Amino acid sequence: MKRIWSFLIFAAIVLAVSTNLGAATLNLTAGASIGSPVAGTISAGLATNAFLGAGNLFPALPTIAGYFGSTINYSVVGAGSSVTIDFFGGEAGFHDQFLYDSGGGFVMPPGFDHSGAPLTLIAPSLLAPLASVTFGLASGSGILPFEFMVNGVAGPVNGANTLNLPGLPPNFFAACTPLAAGGPTATSCDTMWVFLDDDGAGDDNDFDDYAVRIHVDDGGRTIETPEPGSIVLLSSGLLGLGLLRRRIKN
């Protein structure tokens, strides 16, 4: 009985002090435009977006809900944190590239070059990206350091991304989870999709010119905060055992 009592007290203490030490996250804030990210959907949907519809990456989606004019920020805790970037291709006549700065200046990861020939180059499925790369992330938070190149010229830079308006330069659209229209989606998650519109067809707004998926990981050091229900159940058990012990003693 003493062993059981000691164990339950120890479990209660663990639950009381447990906390989420750092689930890695990506979150959206305003880009170069004034105000918050603007919720919306990829214009025209599957009528123009090569990632949507039957036989493509998102066969069940008629469009994708997400945010325009956003900055993607990261937050990680502890050594061993990382960011993994997967390239899923695109449909573009322009030469589009994705560059990332891991501390030594912006570089293009191997395989992340979409030259425009062939015009359409899209991964066969979500399980088979065309290329992947992982970089370490120092503990802390900040703007995730990436940018695009369009025909050899600097395209949208994270932190200076513009809204999708006629006459503005190329920009990207961000979504935590590719979902159909139906209201604003989450602005914080550990996996973010980024879709580029390189303006190659004159503000066509299809956002299928280039797509990457970005995932941050804190190295598995997350200790989940206990659910209130778990605490109540354990507390009830402790109280019951206390009463039982008292009755046996008497």
C-alpha positions in Angstrom: 0.0 0.0 0.0 2.8 2.4 0.9 4.4 1.8 -2.6 1.2 2.5 -4.4 0.7 5.7 -2.3 4.2 6.9 -3.0 3.9 6.2 -6.7 0.7 8.1 -7.0 2.1 11.1 -5.1 5.1 11.1 -7.5 2.7 11.0 -10.5 0.7 13.9 -9.2 3.9 16.0 -8.8 5.0 15.1 -12.3 1.6 16.1 -13.7 1.6 19.3 -11.7 4.9 20.6 -13.0 4.7 19.2 -16.5 4.6 21.8 -19.2 5.1 22.1 -22.9 8.8 22.9 -23.1 8.9 23.9 -26.7 6.8 22.5 -29.4 8.4 23.9 -32.6 6.1 26.2 -34.5 5.8 28.3 -37.6 3.4 31.3 -37.4 2.2 33.9 -39.8 2.5 37.7 -39.2 2.2 40.6 -41.6 4.6 40.9 -44.5 5.6 44.0 -46.3 2.0 45.2 -46.5 0.4 47.1 -43.6 -1.8 45.0 -41.3 -2.2 41.3 -40.7 -2.0 38.5 -43.2 -5.0 38.5 -45.4 -7.1 35.4 -45.4 -8.3 34.1 -48.8 -8.1 31.3 -51.4 -6.0 30.7 -54.4 -7.9 32.5 -57.2 -9.7 30.4 -59.8 -8.8 27.2 -57.9 -8.4 24.0 -60.0 -9.3 25.9 -63.1 -5.7 27.3 -63.2 -3.8 25.7 -60.3 -1.8 22.6 -61.4 -1.6 21.2 -57.9 -5.4 20.8 -57.5 -7.9 18.4 -59.0 -7.8 14.8 -60.2 -4.4 13.3 -60.6 -2.5 16.1 -58.8 -1.1 16.6 -55.3 -4.5 17.7 -53.8 -7.1 15.8 -55.9 -10.0 16.5 -53.5 -9.5 20.3 -53.3 -11.2 22.8 -55.6 -9.0 25.5 -54.1 -6.8 26.2 -51.1 -7.5 28.5 -48.2 -4.6 30.4 -46.6 -3.0 33.8 -46.3 -1.6 36.5 -48.6 1.0 39.1 -47.7 2.4 37.1 -44.8 5.8 36.6 -43.0 6.6 33.1 -41.8 8.2 33.1 -38.4 9.7 30.2 -36.5 10.1 29.3 -32.8 12.1 26.3 -31.5 13.6 25.2 -28.2 16.8 23.4 -27.4 19.7 21.8 -29.3 18.9 19.4 -32.2 16.1 21.6 -33.6 15.8 21.6 -37.4 13.8 22.8 -40.4 13.1 20.4 -43.3 12.1 21.8 -46.7 10.4 19.6 -49.4 10.2 20.8 -53.0 7.0 19.7 -54.9 7.6 21.4 -58.2 5.4 23.7 -60.2 4.0 24.9 -63.5 5.9 27.8 -64.8 7.7 29.1 -67.9 9.9 31.2 -65.8 13.1 30.0 -64.1 12.1 29.8 -60.4 14.3 28.9 -57.4 14.1 28.6 -53.7 17.0 29.8 -51.5 17.6 29.4 -47.8 20.2 31.0 -45.4 21.5 28.5 -42.9 24.0 31.1 -41.5 26.4 31.6 -44.4 24.2 33.5 -46.9 21.4 32.4 -49.2 22.0 29.2 -51.1 19.8 27.0 -53.3 19.5 23.5 -52.0 20.3 20.8 -54.6 17.3 19.8 -56.7 15.3 22.9 -55.9 15.7 24.5 -59.4 12.6 24.7 -61.6 14.1 25.9 -64.9 10.8 26.2 -66.7 11.7 23.3 -69.0 9.6 21.2 -68.8 6.8 23.7 -68.2 5.1 21.4 -65.7 7.2 19.5 -63.2 5.2 18.2 -60.2 6.0 15.5 -57.7 4.0 12.3 -58.1 2.5 12.4 -54.6 2.8 14.1 -51.2 4.9 11.2 -50.1 7.5 11.7 -52.8 8.8 15.3 -53.0 11.2 16.1 -55.9 13.9 17.1 -53.4 14.3 17.6 -49.6 16.8 19.2 -47.4 17.2 19.7 -43.6 19.0 22.5 -41.8 19.7 22.9 -38.1 17.9 25.7 -36.3 19.4 27.5 -33.3 17.2 27.7 -30.2 15.0 30.8 -30.3 12.7 32.5 -32.7 12.7 34.8 -35.7 11.8 35.2 -39.4 12.6 32.0 -41.3 15.4 33.0 -43.7 14.2 32.1 -47.2 13.6 33.8 -50.5 12.7 33.0 -54.1 14.5 33.9 -57.3 12.6 34.5 -60.6 14.6 34.4 -63.8 17.7 35.2 -61.8 16.2 38.2 -60.1 15.3 38.3 -56.4 11.7 37.4 -55.9 9.6 37.5 -52.8 11.7 37.5 -49.6 10.2 36.2 -46.4 9.7 39.3 -44.3 9.1 41.5 -47.3 6.3 39.5 -49.0 3.6 41.7 -50.6 -0.1 41.3 -51.0 -1.3 39.8 -54.2 -2.4 42.9 -56.1 -2.1 43.9 -59.8 1.2 45.6 -60.5 2.9 44.3 -57.4 6.0 42.0 -57.7 5.9 38.2 -57.4 4.6 37.0 -54.0 3.8 33.8 -52.1 0.7 32.3 -50.5 1.0 30.4 -47.2 -1.2 27.7 -45.6 -0.7 25.5 -42.6 -2.8 22.8 -44.1 -4.1 22.7 -47.6 -7.9 23.0 -47.1 -10.8 23.9 -49.3 -12.4 27.3 -48.8 -14.6 27.7 -45.7 -13.1 30.4 -43.6 -9.6 31.3 -42.3 -7.2 28.5 -41.5 -4.7 28.3 -38.7 -1.9 30.8 -38.6 0.3 28.6 -36.3 1.5 25.1 -37.0 4.7 23.0 -37.3 4.3 22.5 -41.1 3.6 25.3 -43.6 3.0 25.2 -47.3 4.3 28.0 -49.5 3.0 28.6 -53.0 4.7 31.1 -55.3 3.1 33.3 -58.0 5.9 34.5 -60.2 3.6 36.8 -62.3 4.8 35.0 -65.4 1.4 35.2 -67.0 0.7 38.7 -65.8 -0.9 38.4 -62.4 -2.6 35.1 -63.2 -3.0 34.5 -59.4 -2.7 30.7 -59.8 0.1 30.2 -57.2 1.2 27.0 -58.8 4.5 28.2 -60.2 6.5 26.7 -57.3 5.6 24.9 -54.1 7.5 23.9 -51.0 6.5 22.4 -47.7 8.4 23.6 -44.6 8.5 21.6 -41.3 10.2 22.6 -38.0 11.1 20.1 -35.3 12.4 20.8 -31.8 14.3 17.4 -31.6 11.5 15.6 -29.7 11.8 17.6 -26.4 8.2 18.4 -26.0 6.6 17.4 -22.7 2.8 17.8 -23.1 0.8 19.8 -20.6 -1.5 17.3 -18.8 -5.2 17.5 -19.8 -7.4 18.9 -17.0 -9.4 15.6 -17.1 -6.3 13.6 -16.3 -5.5 15.8 -13.3 -9.1 15.5 -12.0 -9.0 11.7 -12.4 -5.7 11.3 -10.6 -6.8 13.7 -7.8 -10.0 11.7 -7.3 -7.9 8.5 -7.2 -5.6 10.0 -4.6 -8.5 11.2 -2.5 -10.2 7.8 -2.7 -7.0 6.0 -1.6 -6.6 8.4 1.2 -10.1 7.7 2.5 -9.5 3.9 2.1 -6.2 4.1 4.0 -7.9 6.0 6.8 -10.7 3.5 7.1 -8.3 0.6 7.2 -6.2 2.4 9.9 -9.3 3.0 12.0 
